[in-house]
């Protein structure tokens, strides 16, 4: 098609890469001629197809080329090329919209950006809820009771802060559920609140100091070995925006050296609420070894939770680039504009754990419009003892 388009332009002595001049000569809207220019400039056909004007725009160009005295043979050749392209689209994809949705997943470096934005809006509308940011901080601290060497700990404690900032309901709902934690009562080691109160209760998992729920009440409900957190009451829209943080601590939760049948660690951040932005931070104590193999990926959880088998994990990876940012000075990147309370919550967590943030380095993964449902997994191969 591009070859036929060039032939038409040649008979009219037009340079398609000068769209304003083409618009003046053919008396066309410059937005249309810009599309043809971008079509000609695209290096990859997968990038060129979205630039193609719609059928009406193509017909307008063909009529203008005919009136301007373009070669009948070249114009018919272009018309035939367009017809062939439309035939391929109809046969294999059904419509131009379906084709562009598919291309979003094939295009080099595309990262499903268009689909992710569309999916966010659709999911928010369907479920009646959205968040400005989904944030997670995971603090991997050495368990000093079980580690004989301070410079090479063998077991780590895992503390997790999870938050939803700018949580907003988009239609009236009696209850707005947004967090569910499953835990067997026989789980060993047990998961406990990161910020326990003097009189322990299930609501301790909620970090009340940093949780703000205007015009509503927040409930923590435990049943069937599950903890459900929900907002009760509250208005639709911005006036009811809430920031909610919860925290857990699991002692002796993670082996730091390879064991038979257990040769990698994975830290999973689940994304179940449509969010404009997601951030997952992992704070590693500097004594933890073997982090050279750190990797990050986005996995679909459409068919269930993140699988445990490596072969099954590969099948759920989504074509979205996960860039890992590292910081030896954690505080240098701790502040997050879209989650104003986040830095203070993390600092409080280090304080309650009795850990010095200067002894840690930070690994961060962040992205806009994460798909729902999915999870971000930060993993690494465990070193040999």
C-alpha positions, 0 to 999 in steps of 0.5 A: 500500500505504501508503494502504491501511495508513493506512486500516486504522489509521484504522478502529482509531484507531491512529497508526502513527508511535507503534509502541509504542502500536500494539504494545500495542493489537494485542498485537504484537511492537514490532519489527514495528510499528517496521517499519511506522512506518519504512515510513510515514516513508520519503520515497522508495519505494526507501527504503521497500521494504526496510522492508516486513515479510516475508509472515509479519509482514504476515499477523500484522498483518492477523490482529491488525487483524481481531481488533481490529475493523478494517474488513473493507473496509480490511483487504481493500484492504490485502491486495490492495495487498500482493498486487499488490506481491508480484506486481510483485516476482515478475514483475520481480525473482523474489524480494525479495532480488533486488529489494533487491540491485537497489535498492542500486544505484538508491537515492540515495546508497546507494553499494552499501553492503550489496552491498559488505559482502556481496561482501567476505565472499563473495570472502574466503571464496571466495579464502581471503584478506582484508586489513584495509586496501589502501593506496596512496601516489603521489608526483608529483614534478617531473623537474627535468632536463627542466623548464626552469622550476621553477615550471611543470614539464612532466614528472613522476616517479611513485613508488608505494607499495602495501601490504596491511595485516592480510593474512590467509589463511582456509584452508590454502594452500601459496602466497598470491599477492597482487601482480603487476607487469607490465612490458615489458623495452622499456618506456621509461622503466623502472620501478625499485625505489623502495628499491634495494639495493647489489646490485640484485635483483628482491626490491628492489621489496619494502620489506623494512624495513616488511614483516612476514610472521610464520610464513612466507616471502615470494618475489618471482618474475620470469617472462614480464615479470611480477613475482609476490609471494607468501607461502609457508607460514604459518598460517590466521587472525589469528596469520599476519597480514602487512603487505606493502609494495612500491615502484616509481619511474618517472622521466619517467613523466608529462606535465604539459601537454596533448599532441595525443591526450593531454589527461588524466592518470589514476592507477589503484589496482587492488583485487584482494584483498578488503579492509575498507578502501582508501586511495589518496593522491596527493602533488602537488608544489605547482608542478604546475598544472591540478589544479582539475579533479581527480576520482575514481571507482570503476571495475569491472575485471570485464571487464579492466583499466581502459580507455584510451578515455574512452568505455569508461571511462564504461561501467565507472564504478560508482555509488559516491561517491568523496569527495576530501579535500585537505590542504595539510599532508600530515603532518596526516592521514598517520597511518592507524589501519588501516595503522599502518606507512603513515606511516613508509613514506611518510616514508621514501619522501620521504627516499629521493627527496630531496623535502621533504613540505612542498613537497607537498599531499595528495589522498586517497580512502578507503572501506570495503569496496571492490568486487573486482575494481575500481580507484579512478581519480584523474584530471584534465584537463591544462592547455595549455602 
